[in-house]
Amino acid sequence: MTPDFVTDETRWAAFLARDAAAEGCFLVAVTSTGIFCRPVCPARPKRQNIRFLEGREACLEAGFRPCKRCRP
């Protein structure tokens, strides 16, 4: 994991900016929809509905399904 993306604040900033450097560092799980996305996904959920998880397996184990837009 890149040290730039270790806190929720830096991950949120990377998600808002659709920062390609964050690709592969974390995934964004959306509690209101039950999906998880890549940091570069064009979807823009509300911050209060976001959880940052380490990888695909962590998202699947937490009960989230992959986004159909960004296909993580």
PQR file of N, CA, C, O and H, with PARSE charges and radii, in Angstrom:
ATOM      1  N   MET A   1       0.847  -1.184   0.000 -0.4000 1.5000
ATOM      2  CA  MET A   1       0.000   0.000   0.000 -0.0000 2.0000
ATOM      3  C   MET A   1       0.892   1.247   0.000  0.5500 1.7000
ATOM      4  O   MET A   1       1.912   1.295   0.687 -0.5500 1.4000
ATOM      5  N   THR A   2       0.502   2.213  -0.753 -0.4000 1.5000
ATOM      6  CA  THR A   2       1.226   3.468  -0.807 -0.0000 2.0000
ATOM      7  C   THR A   2       0.957   4.260   0.464  0.5500 1.7000
ATOM      8  O   THR A   2      -0.197   4.386   0.873 -0.5500 1.4000
ATOM      9  H   THR A   2      -0.327   2.173  -1.310  0.4000 1.0000
ATOM     10  N   PRO A   3       2.000   4.798   1.102 -0.5600 1.5000
ATOM     11  CA  PRO A   3       1.795   5.568   2.338  0.2800 2.0000
ATOM     12  C   PRO A   3       0.866   6.766   2.172  0.5500 1.7000
ATOM     13  O   PRO A   3       0.303   7.247   3.155 -0.5500 1.4000
ATOM     14  N   ASP A   4       0.696   7.254   0.949 -0.4000 1.5000
ATOM     15  CA  ASP A   4      -0.179   8.403   0.713 -0.0000 2.0000
ATOM     16  C   ASP A   4      -1.645   8.098   0.974  0.5500 1.7000
ATOM     17  O   ASP A   4      -2.445   9.018   1.140 -0.5500 1.4000
ATOM     18  H   ASP A   4       1.153   6.864   0.150  0.4000 1.0000
ATOM     19  N   PHE A   5      -2.009   6.831   1.014 -0.4000 1.5000
ATOM     20  CA  PHE A   5      -3.424   6.461   1.118 -0.0000 2.0000
ATOM     21  C   PHE A   5      -3.693   5.571   2.330  0.5500 1.7000
ATOM     22  O   PHE A   5      -4.368   4.548   2.212 -0.5500 1.4000
ATOM     23  H   PHE A   5      -1.359   6.083   0.879  0.4000 1.0000
ATOM     24  N   VAL A   6      -3.172   5.954   3.484 -0.4000 1.5000
ATOM     25  CA  VAL A   6      -3.351   5.133   4.677 -0.0000 2.0000
ATOM     26  C   VAL A   6      -4.462   5.619   5.593  0.5500 1.7000
ATOM     27  O   VAL A   6      -4.973   4.839   6.397 -0.5500 1.4000
ATOM     28  H   VAL A   6      -2.624   6.785   3.580  0.4000 1.0000
ATOM     29  N   THR A   7      -4.851   6.889   5.496 -0.4000 1.5000
ATOM     30  CA  THR A   7      -5.922   7.400   6.355 -0.0000 2.0000
ATOM     31  C   THR A   7      -7.200   7.550   5.546  0.5500 1.7000
ATOM     32  O   THR A   7      -7.163   7.654   4.319 -0.5500 1.4000
ATOM     33  H   THR A   7      -4.435   7.523   4.843  0.4000 1.0000
ATOM     34  N   ASP A   8      -8.313   7.561   6.230 -0.4000 1.5000
ATOM     35  CA  ASP A   8      -9.597   7.771   5.548 -0.0000 2.0000
ATOM     36  C   ASP A   8      -9.641   9.121   4.835  0.5500 1.7000
ATOM     37  O   ASP A   8     -10.241   9.242   3.767 -0.5500 1.4000
ATOM     38  H   ASP A   8      -8.344   7.477   7.226  0.4000 1.0000
ATOM     39  N   GLU A   9      -9.007  10.134   5.424 -0.4000 1.5000
ATOM     40  CA  GLU A   9      -9.014  11.461   4.816 -0.0000 2.0000
ATOM     41  C   GLU A   9      -8.274  11.461   3.475  0.5500 1.7000
ATOM     42  O   GLU A   9      -8.763  12.024   2.495 -0.5500 1.4000
ATOM     43  H   GLU A   9      -8.519  10.036   6.292  0.4000 1.0000
ATOM     44  N   THR A  10      -7.095  10.831   3.431 -0.4000 1.5000
ATOM     45  CA  THR A  10      -6.342  10.792   2.168 -0.0000 2.0000
ATOM     46  C   THR A  10      -7.029   9.895   1.145  0.5500 1.7000
ATOM     47  O   THR A  10      -6.970  10.161  -0.055 -0.5500 1.4000
ATOM     48  H   THR A  10      -6.697  10.374   4.227  0.4000 1.0000
ATOM     49  N   ARG A  11      -7.672   8.844   1.611 -0.4000 1.5000
ATOM     50  CA  ARG A  11      -8.410   7.970   0.694 -0.0000 2.0000
ATOM     51  C   ARG A  11      -9.627   8.689   0.125  0.5500 1.7000
ATOM     52  O   ARG A  11      -9.921   8.575  -1.065 -0.5500 1.4000
ATOM     53  H   ARG A  11      -7.719   8.627   2.586  0.4000 1.0000
ATOM     54  N   TRP A  12     -10.325   9.423   0.968 -0.4000 1.5000
ATOM     55  CA  TRP A  12     -11.487  10.190   0.502 -0.0000 2.0000
ATOM     56  C   TRP A  12     -11.061  11.238  -0.524  0.5500 1.7000
ATOM     57  O   TRP A  12     -11.723  11.409  -1.548 -0.5500 1.4000
ATOM     58  H   TRP A  12     -10.086   9.516   1.934  0.4000 1.0000
ATOM     59  N   ALA A  13      -9.966  11.936  -0.256 -0.4000 1.5000
ATOM     60  CA  ALA A  13      -9.457  12.938  -1.199 -0.0000 2.0000
ATOM     61  C   ALA A  13      -9.083  12.284  -2.529  0.5500 1.7000
ATOM     62  O   ALA A  13      -9.362  12.840  -3.591 -0.5500 1.4000
ATOM     63  H   ALA A  13      -9.428  11.797   0.575  0.4000 1.0000
ATOM     64  N   ALA A  14      -8.462  11.124  -2.481 -0.4000 1.5000
ATOM     65  CA  ALA A  14      -8.096  10.414  -3.712 -0.0000 2.0000
ATOM     66  C   ALA A  14      -9.343   9.977  -4.474  0.5500 1.7000
ATOM     67  O   ALA A  14      -9.378  10.047  -5.703 -0.5500 1.4000
ATOM     68  H   ALA A  14      -8.235  10.671  -1.619  0.4000 1.0000
ATOM     69  N   PHE A  15     -10.360   9.529  -3.756 -0.4000 1.5000
ATOM     70  CA  PHE A  15     -11.613   9.114  -4.382 -0.0000 2.0000
ATOM     71  C   PHE A  15     -12.303  10.297  -5.049  0.5500 1.7000
ATOM     72  O   PHE A  15     -12.793  10.177  -6.172 -0.5500 1.4000
ATOM     73  H   PHE A  15     -10.332   9.472  -2.758  0.4000 1.0000
ATOM     74  N   LEU A  16     -12.347  11.434  -4.369 -0.4000 1.5000
ATOM     75  CA  LEU A  16     -12.971  12.631  -4.945 -0.0000 2.0000
ATOM     76  C   LEU A  16     -12.235  13.101  -6.197  0.5500 1.7000
ATOM     77  O   LEU A  16     -12.851  13.564  -7.156 -0.5500 1.4000
ATOM     78  H   LEU A  16     -11.949  11.532  -3.457  0.4000 1.0000
ATOM     79  N   ALA A  17     -10.910  12.974  -6.174 -0.4000 1.5000
ATOM     80  CA  ALA A  17     -10.091  13.420  -7.306 -0.0000 2.0000
ATOM     81  C   ALA A  17      -9.980  12.354  -8.403  0.5500 1.7000
ATOM     82  O   ALA A  17      -9.411  12.602  -9.466 -0.5500 1.4000
ATOM     83  H   ALA A  17     -10.409  12.597  -5.394  0.4000 1.0000
ATOM     84  N   ARG A  18     -10.527  11.177  -8.131 -0.4000 1.5000
ATOM     85  CA  ARG A  18     -10.371  10.042  -9.061 -0.0000 2.0000
ATOM     86  C   ARG A  18      -8.891   9.839  -9.390  0.5500 1.7000
ATOM     87  O   ARG A  18      -8.499   9.696 -10.548 -0.5500 1.4000
ATOM     88  H   ARG A  18     -10.989  10.976  -7.267  0.4000 1.0000
ATOM     89  N   ASP A  19      -8.101   9.832  -8.340 -0.4000 1.5000
ATOM     90  CA  ASP A  19      -6.642   9.744  -8.445 -0.0000 2.0000
ATOM     91  C   ASP A  19      -6.210   8.353  -8.900  0.5500 1.7000
ATOM     92  O   ASP A  19      -6.397   7.375  -8.177 -0.5500 1.4000
ATOM     93  H   ASP A  19      -8.420   9.949  -7.400  0.4000 1.0000
ATOM     94  N   ALA A  20      -5.639   8.268 -10.082 -0.4000 1.5000
ATOM     95  CA  ALA A  20      -5.193   6.983 -10.635 -0.0000 2.0000
ATOM     96  C   ALA A  20      -4.074   6.366  -9.797  0.5500 1.7000
ATOM     97  O   ALA A  20      -3.882   5.150  -9.836 -0.5500 1.4000
ATOM     98  H   ALA A  20      -5.487   9.063 -10.670  0.4000 1.0000
ATOM     99  N   ALA A  21      -3.338   7.170  -9.047 -0.4000 1.5000
ATOM    100  CA  ALA A  21      -2.276   6.652  -8.190 -0.0000 2.0000
ATOM    101  C   ALA A  21      -2.832   5.791  -7.052  0.5500 1.7000
ATOM    102  O   ALA A  21      -2.104   4.978  -6.482 -0.5500 1.4000
ATOM    103  H   ALA A  21      -3.493   8.157  -9.016  0.4000 1.0000
ATOM    104  N   ALA A  22      -4.100   5.959  -6.721 -0.4000 1.5000
ATOM    105  CA  ALA A  22      -4.736   5.185  -5.648 -0.0000 2.0000
ATOM    106  C   ALA A  22      -5.203   3.815  -6.119  0.5500 1.7000
ATOM    107  O   ALA A  22      -5.583   2.975  -5.303 -0.5500 1.4000
ATOM    108  H   ALA A  22      -4.692   6.618  -7.184  0.4000 1.0000
ATOM    109  N   GLU A  23      -5.179   3.587  -7.400 -0.4000 1.5000
ATOM    110  CA  GLU A  23      -5.632   2.311  -7.970 -0.0000 2.0000
ATOM    111  C   GLU A  23      -4.819   1.161  -7.363  0.5500 1.7000
ATOM    112  O   GLU A  23      -3.588   1.174  -7.398 -0.5500 1.4000
ATOM    113  H   GLU A  23      -4.870   4.269  -8.063  0.4000 1.0000
ATOM    114  N   GLY A  24      -5.513   0.180  -6.814 -0.4000 1.5000
ATOM    115  CA  GLY A  24      -4.859  -0.967  -6.209 -0.0000 2.0000
ATOM    116  C   GLY A  24      -4.492  -0.790  -4.747  0.5500 1.7000
ATOM    117  O   GLY A  24      -4.043  -1.743  -4.110 -0.5500 1.4000
ATOM    118  H   GLY A  24      -6.512   0.170  -6.786  0.4000 1.0000
ATOM    119  N   CYS A  25      -4.671   0.405  -4.198 -0.4000 1.5000
ATOM    120  CA  CYS A  25      -4.326   0.659  -2.797 -0.0000 2.0000
ATOM    121  C   CYS A  25      -5.485   0.388  -1.846  0.5500 1.7000
ATOM    122  O   CYS A  25      -5.267  -0.010  -0.702 -0.5500 1.4000
ATOM    123  H   CYS A  25      -5.036   1.179  -4.716  0.4000 1.0000
ATOM    124  N   PHE A  26      -6.708   0.599  -2.306 -0.4000 1.5000
ATOM    125  CA  PHE A  26      -7.893   0.398  -1.487 -0.0000 2.0000
ATOM    126  C   PHE A  26      -9.113   0.330  -2.400  0.5500 1.7000
ATOM    127  O   PHE A  26      -9.041   0.659  -3.584 -0.5500 1.4000
ATOM    128  H   PHE A  26      -6.885   0.923  -3.235  0.4000 1.0000
ATOM    129  N   LEU A  27     -10.228  -0.101  -1.827 -0.4000 1.5000
ATOM    130  CA  LEU A  27     -11.505  -0.088  -2.531 -0.0000 2.0000
ATOM    131  C   LEU A  27     -12.505   0.690  -1.683  0.5500 1.7000
ATOM    132  O   LEU A  27     -12.336   0.820  -0.470 -0.5500 1.4000
ATOM    133  H   LEU A  27     -10.286  -0.368  -0.865  0.4000 1.0000
ATOM    134  N   VAL A  28     -13.530   1.198  -2.322 -0.4000 1.5000
ATOM    135  CA  VAL A  28     -14.533   2.024  -1.666 -0.0000 2.0000
ATOM    136  C   VAL A  28     -15.831   1.227  -1.582  0.5500 1.7000
ATOM    137  O   VAL A  28     -16.426   0.894  -2.607 -0.5500 1.4000
ATOM    138  H   VAL A  28     -13.667   1.093  -3.307  0.4000 1.0000
ATOM    139  N   ALA A  29     -16.266   0.923  -0.371 -0.4000 1.5000
ATOM    140  CA  ALA A  29     -17.513   0.194  -0.160 -0.0000 2.0000
ATOM    141  C   ALA A  29     -18.608   1.196   0.194  0.5500 1.7000
ATOM    142  O   ALA A  29     -18.423   2.061   1.050 -0.5500 1.4000
ATOM    143  H   ALA A  29     -15.782   1.193   0.462  0.4000 1.0000
ATOM    144  N   VAL A  30     -19.734   1.067  -0.470 -0.4000 1.5000
ATOM    145  CA  VAL A  30     -20.852   2.002  -0.285 -0.0000 2.0000
ATOM    146  C   VAL A  30     -21.954   1.272   0.485  0.5500 1.7000
ATOM    147  O   VAL A  30     -22.594   0.360  -0.039 -0.5500 1.4000
ATOM    148  H   VAL A  30     -19.884   0.365  -1.165  0.4000 1.0000
ATOM    149  N   THR A  31     -22.162   1.683   1.721 -0.4000 1.5000
ATOM    150  CA  THR A  31     -23.107   0.976   2.590 -0.0000 2.0000
ATOM    151  C   THR A  31     -24.561   1.131   2.151  0.5500 1.7000
ATOM    152  O   THR A  31     -25.371   0.237   2.395 -0.5500 1.4000
ATOM    153  H   THR A  31     -21.643   2.424   2.147  0.4000 1.0000
ATOM    154  N   SER A  32     -24.904   2.241   1.511 -0.4000 1.5000
ATOM    155  CA  SER A  32     -26.294   2.472   1.118 -0.0000 2.0000
ATOM    156  C   SER A  32     -26.719   1.608  -0.072  0.5500 1.7000
ATOM    157  O   SER A  32     -27.905   1.325  -0.241 -0.5500 1.4000
ATOM    158  H   SER A  32     -24.245   2.967   1.313  0.4000 1.0000
ATOM    159  N   THR A  33     -25.757   1.190  -0.895 -0.4000 1.5000
ATOM    160  CA  THR A  33     -26.087   0.392  -2.082 -0.0000 2.0000
ATOM    161  C   THR A  33     -25.577  -1.038  -2.009  0.5500 1.7000
ATOM    162  O   THR A  33     -26.043  -1.908  -2.745 -0.5500 1.4000
ATOM    163  H   THR A  33     -24.793   1.420  -0.758  0.4000 1.0000
ATOM    164  N   GLY A  34     -24.615  -1.281  -1.118 -0.4000 1.5000
ATOM    165  CA  GLY A  34     -24.051  -2.621  -0.994 -0.0000 2.0000
ATOM    166  C   GLY A  34     -23.038  -2.960  -2.077  0.5500 1.7000
ATOM    167  O   GLY A  34     -22.760  -4.135  -2.316 -0.5500 1.4000
ATOM    168  H   GLY A  34     -24.236  -0.574  -0.520  0.4000 1.0000
ATOM    169  N   ILE A  35     -22.483  -1.947  -2.736 -0.4000 1.5000
ATOM    170  CA  ILE A  35     -21.496  -2.202  -3.778 -0.0000 2.0000
ATOM    171  C   ILE A  35     -20.116  -1.732  -3.329  0.5500 1.7000
ATOM    172  O   ILE A  35     -19.988  -0.983  -2.361 -0.5500 1.4000
ATOM    173  H   ILE A  35     -22.709  -0.992  -2.542  0.4000 1.0000
ATOM    174  N   PHE A  36     -19.083  -2.181  -4.047 -0.4000 1.5000
ATOM    175  CA  PHE A  36     -17.753  -1.627  -3.834 -0.0000 2.0000
ATOM    176  C   PHE A  36     -17.174  -1.215  -5.170  0.5500 1.7000
ATOM    177  O   PHE A  36     -17.435  -1.831  -6.203 -0.5500 1.4000
ATOM    178  H   PHE A  36     -19.186  -2.789  -4.833  0.4000 1.0000
ATOM    179  N   CYS A  37     -16.367  -0.138  -5.121 -0.4000 1.5000
ATOM    180  CA  CYS A  37     -15.842   0.507  -6.325 -0.0000 2.0000
ATOM    181  C   CYS A  37     -14.334   0.691  -6.237  0.5500 1.7000
ATOM    182  O   CYS A  37     -13.733   0.618  -5.165 -0.5500 1.4000
ATOM    183  H   CYS A  37     -16.155   0.362  -4.282  0.4000 1.0000
ATOM    184  N   ARG A  38     -13.744   0.931  -7.405 -0.4000 1.5000
ATOM    185  CA  ARG A  38     -12.349   1.339  -7.493 -0.0000 2.0000
ATOM    186  C   ARG A  38     -12.274   2.836  -7.163  0.5500 1.7000
ATOM    187  O   ARG A  38     -13.276   3.539  -7.293 -0.5500 1.4000
ATOM    188  H   ARG A  38     -14.232   0.989  -8.276  0.4000 1.0000
ATOM    189  N   PRO A  39     -11.118   3.329  -6.744 -0.5600 1.5000
ATOM    190  CA  PRO A  39     -10.995   4.759  -6.416  0.2800 2.0000
ATOM    191  C   PRO A  39     -11.272   5.685  -7.601  0.5500 1.7000
ATOM    192  O   PRO A  39     -11.583   6.858  -7.392 -0.5500 1.4000
ATOM    193  N   VAL A  40     -11.169   5.200  -8.821 -0.4000 1.5000
ATOM    194  CA  VAL A  40     -11.380   6.032 -10.009 -0.0000 2.0000
ATOM    195  C   VAL A  40     -12.803   5.942 -10.560  0.5500 1.7000
ATOM    196  O   VAL A  40     -13.081   6.491 -11.626 -0.5500 1.4000
ATOM    197  H   VAL A  40     -10.917   4.248  -8.991  0.4000 1.0000
ATOM    198  N   CYS A  41     -13.691   5.273  -9.867 -0.4000 1.5000
ATOM    199  CA  CYS A  41     -15.066   5.095 -10.338 -0.0000 2.0000
ATOM    200  C   CYS A  41     -15.781   6.450 -10.467  0.5500 1.7000
ATOM    201  O   CYS A  41     -15.624   7.319  -9.609 -0.5500 1.4000
ATOM    202  H   CYS A  41     -13.465   4.827  -9.001  0.4000 1.0000
ATOM    203  N   PRO A  42     -16.560   6.625 -11.530 -0.5600 1.5000
ATOM    204  CA  PRO A  42     -17.299   7.880 -11.690  0.2800 2.0000
ATOM    205  C   PRO A  42     -18.473   8.039 -10.717  0.5500 1.7000
ATOM    206  O   PRO A  42     -19.022   9.135 -10.608 -0.5500 1.4000
ATOM    207  N   ALA A  43     -18.869   6.988 -10.017 -0.4000 1.5000
ATOM    208  CA  ALA A  43     -19.959   7.093  -9.038 -0.0000 2.0000
ATOM    209  C   ALA A  43     -19.520   8.015  -7.900  0.5500 1.7000
ATOM    210  O   ALA A  43     -18.349   8.014  -7.521 -0.5500 1.4000
ATOM    211  H   ALA A  43     -18.423   6.097 -10.105  0.4000 1.0000
ATOM    212  N   ARG A  44     -20.436   8.789  -7.360 -0.4000 1.5000
ATOM    213  CA  ARG A  44     -20.127   9.736  -6.292 -0.0000 2.0000
ATOM    214  C   ARG A  44     -21.089   9.583  -5.122  0.5500 1.7000
ATOM    215  O   ARG A  44     -21.990  10.406  -4.963 -0.5500 1.4000
ATOM    216  H   ARG A  44     -21.387   8.790  -7.668  0.4000 1.0000
ATOM    217  N   PRO A  45     -20.920   8.551  -4.300 -0.5600 1.5000
ATOM    218  CA  PRO A  45     -21.782   8.389  -3.129  0.2800 2.0000
ATOM    219  C   PRO A  45     -21.451   9.421  -2.045  0.5500 1.7000
ATOM    220  O   PRO A  45     -20.398  10.057  -2.075 -0.5500 1.4000
ATOM    221  N   LYS A  46     -22.354   9.569  -1.109 -0.4000 1.5000
ATOM    222  CA  LYS A  46     -22.152  10.503   0.006 -0.0000 2.0000
ATOM    223  C   LYS A  46     -21.093   9.942   0.958  0.5500 1.7000
ATOM    224  O   LYS A  46     -20.969   8.729   1.126 -0.5500 1.4000
ATOM    225  H   LYS A  46     -23.210   9.052  -1.084  0.4000 1.0000
ATOM    226  N   ARG A  47     -20.351  10.829   1.560 -0.4000 1.5000
ATOM    227  CA  ARG A  47     -19.248  10.431   2.454 -0.0000 2.0000
ATOM    228  C   ARG A  47     -19.734   9.572   3.617  0.5500 1.7000
ATOM    229  O   ARG A  47     -19.040   8.640   4.024 -0.5500 1.4000
ATOM    230  H   ARG A  47     -20.451  11.815   1.423  0.4000 1.0000
ATOM    231  N   GLN A  48     -20.898   9.864   4.150 -0.4000 1.5000
ATOM    232  CA  GLN A  48     -21.369   9.098   5.308 -0.0000 2.0000
ATOM    233  C   GLN A  48     -21.705   7.647   4.953  0.5500 1.7000
ATOM    234  O   GLN A  48     -21.878   6.823   5.852 -0.5500 1.4000
ATOM    235  H   GLN A  48     -21.462  10.621   3.820  0.4000 1.0000
ATOM    236  N   ASN A  49     -21.801   7.321   3.667 -0.4000 1.5000
ATOM    237  CA  ASN A  49     -22.108   5.960   3.230 -0.0000 2.0000
ATOM    238  C   ASN A  49     -20.881   5.180   2.783  0.5500 1.7000
ATOM    239  O   ASN A  49     -21.011   4.089   2.228 -0.5500 1.4000
ATOM    240  H   ASN A  49     -21.660   7.990   2.937  0.4000 1.0000
ATOM    241  N   ILE A  50     -19.693   5.724   3.017 -0.4000 1.5000
ATOM    242  CA  ILE A  50     -18.455   5.145   2.512 -0.0000 2.0000
ATOM    243  C   ILE A  50     -17.676   4.421   3.601  0.5500 1.7000
ATOM    244  O   ILE A  50     -17.566   4.893   4.732 -0.5500 1.4000
ATOM    245  H   ILE A  50     -19.587   6.610   3.468  0.4000 1.0000
ATOM    246  N   ARG A  51     -17.134   3.254   3.227 -0.4000 1.5000
ATOM    247  CA  ARG A  51     -16.139   2.535   4.036 -0.0000 2.0000
ATOM    248  C   ARG A  51     -14.986   2.218   3.101  0.5500 1.7000
ATOM    249  O   ARG A  51     -15.207   1.872   1.941 -0.5500 1.4000
ATOM    250  H   ARG A  51     -17.224   2.871   2.308  0.4000 1.0000
ATOM    251  N   PHE A  52     -13.772   2.332   3.586 -0.4000 1.5000
ATOM    252  CA  PHE A  52     -12.603   1.994   2.788 -0.0000 2.0000
ATOM    253  C   PHE A  52     -12.102   0.623   3.228  0.5500 1.7000
ATOM    254  O   PHE A  52     -11.848   0.396   4.411 -0.5500 1.4000
ATOM    255  H   PHE A  52     -13.593   2.613   4.529  0.4000 1.0000
ATOM    256  N   LEU A  53     -11.964  -0.277   2.278 -0.4000 1.5000
ATOM    257  CA  LEU A  53     -11.505  -1.626   2.570 -0.0000 2.0000
ATOM    258  C   LEU A  53     -10.253  -1.928   1.755  0.5500 1.7000
ATOM    259  O   LEU A  53      -9.992  -1.296   0.731 -0.5500 1.4000
ATOM    260  H   LEU A  53     -12.170  -0.093   1.317  0.4000 1.0000
ATOM    261  N   GLU A  54      -9.490  -2.898   2.223 -0.4000 1.5000
ATOM    262  CA  GLU A  54      -8.169  -3.167   1.652 -0.0000 2.0000
ATOM    263  C   GLU A  54      -8.183  -3.891   0.311  0.5500 1.7000
ATOM    264  O   GLU A  54      -7.281  -3.674  -0.498 -0.5500 1.4000
ATOM    265  H   GLU A  54      -9.701  -3.412   3.054  0.4000 1.0000
ATOM    266  N   GLY A  55      -9.139  -4.714   0.056 -0.4000 1.5000
ATOM    267  CA  GLY A  55      -9.110  -5.451  -1.203 -0.0000 2.0000
ATOM    268  C   GLY A  55     -10.441  -6.093  -1.532  0.5500 1.7000
ATOM    269  O   GLY A  55     -11.401  -6.011  -0.766 -0.5500 1.4000
ATOM    270  H   GLY A  55      -9.872  -4.890   0.713  0.4000 1.0000
ATOM    271  N   ARG A  56     -10.475  -6.731  -2.681 -0.4000 1.5000
ATOM    272  CA  ARG A  56     -11.688  -7.362  -3.192 -0.0000 2.0000
ATOM    273  C   ARG A  56     -12.244  -8.412  -2.212  0.5500 1.7000
ATOM    274  O   ARG A  56     -13.445  -8.447  -1.944 -0.5500 1.4000
ATOM    275  H   ARG A  56      -9.695  -6.798  -3.303  0.4000 1.0000
ATOM    276  N   GLU A  57     -11.371  -9.248  -1.696 -0.4000 1.5000
ATOM    277  CA  GLU A  57     -11.818 -10.292  -0.766 -0.0000 2.0000
ATOM    278  C   GLU A  57     -12.434  -9.699   0.496  0.5500 1.7000
ATOM    279  O   GLU A  57     -13.439 -10.204   0.997 -0.5500 1.4000
ATOM    280  H   GLU A  57     -10.395  -9.220  -1.914  0.4000 1.0000
ATOM    281  N   ALA A  58     -11.837  -8.634   1.007 -0.4000 1.5000
ATOM    282  CA  ALA A  58     -12.381  -7.972   2.200 -0.0000 2.0000
ATOM    283  C   ALA A  58     -13.776  -7.417   1.916  0.5500 1.7000
ATOM    284  O   ALA A  58     -14.663  -7.484   2.766 -0.5500 1.4000
ATOM    285  H   ALA A  58     -11.021  -8.223   0.600  0.4000 1.0000
ATOM    286  N   CYS A  59     -13.960  -6.873   0.722 -0.4000 1.5000
ATOM    287  CA  CYS A  59     -15.272  -6.338   0.346 -0.0000 2.0000
ATOM    288  C   CYS A  59     -16.307  -7.447   0.221  0.5500 1.7000
ATOM    289  O   CYS A  59     -17.427  -7.319   0.716 -0.5500 1.4000
ATOM    290  H   CYS A  59     -13.239  -6.818   0.031  0.4000 1.0000
ATOM    291  N   LEU A  60     -15.932  -8.522  -0.433 -0.4000 1.5000
ATOM    292  CA  LEU A  60     -16.859  -9.644  -0.599 -0.0000 2.0000
ATOM    293  C   LEU A  60     -17.224 -10.262   0.748  0.5500 1.7000
ATOM    294  O   LEU A  60     -18.385 -10.591   0.990 -0.5500 1.4000
ATOM    295  H   LEU A  60     -15.023  -8.626  -0.834  0.4000 1.0000
ATOM    296  N   GLU A  61     -16.234 -10.419   1.621 -0.4000 1.5000
ATOM    297  CA  GLU A  61     -16.487 -10.978   2.953 -0.0000 2.0000
ATOM    298  C   GLU A  61     -17.398 -10.076   3.785  0.5500 1.7000
ATOM    299  O   GLU A  61     -18.154 -10.558   4.627 -0.5500 1.4000
ATOM    300  H   GLU A  61     -15.290 -10.152   1.425  0.4000 1.0000
ATOM    301  N   ALA A  62     -17.322  -8.771   3.546 -0.4000 1.5000
ATOM    302  CA  ALA A  62     -18.169  -7.813   4.277 -0.0000 2.0000
ATOM    303  C   ALA A  62     -19.571  -7.721   3.685  0.5500 1.7000
ATOM    304  O   ALA A  62     -20.415  -6.994   4.210 -0.5500 1.4000
ATOM    305  H   ALA A  62     -16.707  -8.379   2.862  0.4000 1.0000
ATOM    306  N   GLY A  63     -19.831  -8.456   2.590 -0.4000 1.5000
ATOM    307  CA  GLY A  63     -21.169  -8.498   2.014 -0.0000 2.0000
ATOM    308  C   GLY A  63     -21.425  -7.533   0.880  0.5500 1.7000
ATOM    309  O   GLY A  63     -22.578  -7.330   0.501 -0.5500 1.4000
ATOM    310  H   GLY A  63     -19.146  -9.046   2.164  0.4000 1.0000
ATOM    311  N   PHE A  64     -20.389  -6.932   0.326 -0.4000 1.5000
ATOM    312  CA  PHE A  64     -20.552  -6.003  -0.788 -0.0000 2.0000
ATOM    313  C   PHE A  64     -20.367  -6.733  -2.113  0.5500 1.7000
ATOM    314  O   PHE A  64     -19.692  -7.760  -2.173 -0.5500 1.4000
ATOM    315  H   PHE A  64     -19.452  -7.097   0.634  0.4000 1.0000
ATOM    316  N   ARG A  65     -20.972  -6.199  -3.177 -0.4000 1.5000
ATOM    317  CA  ARG A  65     -20.815  -6.773  -4.511 -0.0000 2.0000
ATOM    318  C   ARG A  65     -20.074  -5.773  -5.393  0.5500 1.7000
ATOM    319  O   ARG A  65     -20.095  -4.574  -5.115 -0.5500 1.4000
ATOM    320  H   ARG A  65     -21.521  -5.364  -3.128  0.4000 1.0000
ATOM    321  N   PRO A  66     -19.423  -6.248  -6.449 -0.5600 1.5000
ATOM    322  CA  PRO A  66     -18.666  -5.330  -7.312  0.2800 2.0000
ATOM    323  C   PRO A  66     -19.568  -4.358  -8.072  0.5500 1.7000
ATOM    324  O   PRO A  66     -20.683  -4.698  -8.467 -0.5500 1.4000
ATOM    325  N   CYS A  67     -19.066  -3.165  -8.263 -0.4000 1.5000
ATOM    326  CA  CYS A  67     -19.754  -2.125  -9.047 -0.0000 2.0000
ATOM    327  C   CYS A  67     -19.807  -2.539 -10.503  0.5500 1.7000
ATOM    328  O   CYS A  67     -18.840  -3.090 -11.029 -0.5500 1.4000
ATOM    329  H   CYS A  67     -18.159  -2.889  -7.942  0.4000 1.0000
ATOM    330  N   LYS A  68     -20.921  -2.281 -11.155 -0.4000 1.5000
ATOM    331  CA  LYS A  68     -21.068  -2.615 -12.569 -0.0000 2.0000
ATOM    332  C   LYS A  68     -20.493  -1.534 -13.486  0.5500 1.7000
ATOM    333  O   LYS A  68     -20.348  -1.746 -14.690 -0.5500 1.4000
ATOM    334  H   LYS A  68     -21.707  -1.834 -10.728  0.4000 1.0000
ATOM    335  N   ARG A  69     -20.164  -0.366 -12.905 -0.4000 1.5000
ATOM    336  CA  ARG A  69     -19.575   0.717 -13.715 -0.0000 2.0000
ATOM    337  C   ARG A  69     -18.062   0.575 -13.825  0.5500 1.7000
ATOM    338  O   ARG A  69     -17.504   0.615 -14.922 -0.5500 1.4000
ATOM    339  H   ARG A  69     -20.281  -0.194 -11.927  0.4000 1.0000
ATOM    340  N   CYS A  70     -17.402   0.409 -12.677 -0.4000 1.5000
ATOM    341  CA  CYS A  70     -15.939   0.388 -12.705 -0.0000 2.0000
ATOM    342  C   CYS A  70     -15.346  -1.025 -12.669  0.5500 1.7000
ATOM    343  O   CYS A  70     -14.153  -1.204 -12.916 -0.5500 1.4000
ATOM    344  H   CYS A  70     -17.855   0.376 -11.786  0.4000 1.0000
ATOM    345  N   ARG A  71     -16.158  -2.001 -12.369 -0.4000 1.5000
ATOM    346  CA  ARG A  71     -15.772  -3.419 -12.380 -0.0000 2.0000
ATOM    347  C   ARG A  71     -14.466  -3.714 -11.628  0.5500 1.7000
ATOM    348  O   ARG A  71     -13.465  -4.105 -12.227 -0.5500 1.4000
ATOM    349  H   ARG A  71     -17.126  -1.855 -12.168  0.4000 1.0000
ATOM    350  N   PRO A  72     -14.500  -3.520 -10.315 -0.5600 1.5000
ATOM    351  CA  PRO A  72     -13.284  -3.779  -9.514  0.2800 2.0000
ATOM    352  C   PRO A  72     -12.923  -5.254  -9.457  0.5500 1.7000
ATOM    353  O   PRO A  72     -11.933  -5.623  -8.825 -0.5500 1.4000
TER
END
